[in-house]
């Protein structure tokens, strides 16, 4: 009798739970594309009357702005978006820095260093996805060229800036038309403008207007191409940027080398308007007090960097952090006089803020979101893709309201 009861209960358990297991096995993986337009400032839509971005906002979500991490520069912020960590915690602390443990200098133009996975801490979203059985693709996202935790996206490309933007969009569309067993469900896609143009001509210029107007049209081409795909209505899309841009001129310029003795300095890493300085032995105070009294320049010993920057513990930062006031420049002796535009300032400066637009089946429609930090993108991406996230500084609670 006991055996019969056991058999009956076992059969009932199998009958009742089989549909759940079948559903889990056949449930479709969500899709997500995240596009970064380097240096696209939060207010360009209003300044340049970008009609297609207006339409995209009505299709889904538009944030007032997205706040970058400090320093407000490209590599640290793209990797913060990918990992949900502050640069202090993921280790890409500047576009160029010295690692005292590896005894190597990382810089964005050095392919060997960029492709060395030892520099990249945390767990980028494509690693999270690949570990959990989801195929991913990256078109030039920071970190994707390196094996991180011995994992790279299923599809990735070595950076070179000769491929026309429209051809890059076509590559993304081709990825989404691969057979299901080969198709990526997470795609990260980077375009280097309007950063390049606005560095040369400034954020408020005819040249930058032409570029952002072109990007406005390009994003609408992307939207329409996506609609033609069989999976198009299943795809969630985020369009964002790593930082903004501020105008500079040679009338507001501090030449930092005029205040430093060469024997004090082991290395200076960074670019206008923010630098990290590594001091020679017993020279930290000499550098600090020499720079402290300069108008429109902020200097901190690394341990004393304001807490709101989350930038005071990683050894790669060095001994001192220097940043200019808004619209001011810091130059080296060998540098050309500042012109056009730059970024890297205090991340509370609104000129440093970027854009956030999102649409697709996961997102509310015609929803306005307040400013939020870009470290919250990782938990958002993980939530949309139904992935178990790694530990991060970001919180899904900070951005959950953009979702249906």
Secondary structure, DSSP 8 states (H G I E B T S, - for coil): -HHHHHHHHHHHHHHHHHHHHHHHHH----EEEEEEETT--TTHHHHHT-HHHHHHHHHSEEES-EE--SS-SHHHHHHHHHHS--HHHHS--SSEEEETTTTEEEETT-HHHHT-GGG--S--HHHHHHHTT--EEEES-TTTTS-BTTB--SEE----TTS-HHHHHHHHHHHTTS-GGG--SEEEEEE-TTHHHHHHH-SSSHHHHHHHHHHHHHHHHHHHHHHTSTTGGGEEEEEE-S---EE--TTSEEEGGGG--GGGEEEEEEETTEEEEEE-TT-HHHHHHHHHT-TTEEEEEGGGS-GGG--SS-GGG-SEEEEE-TT-EEE-TTS----SEE--S-TTSGGG-B-EEEESTTB-SSEEE--EETTHHHHHHHHHTT------S--GGGTGGGB-
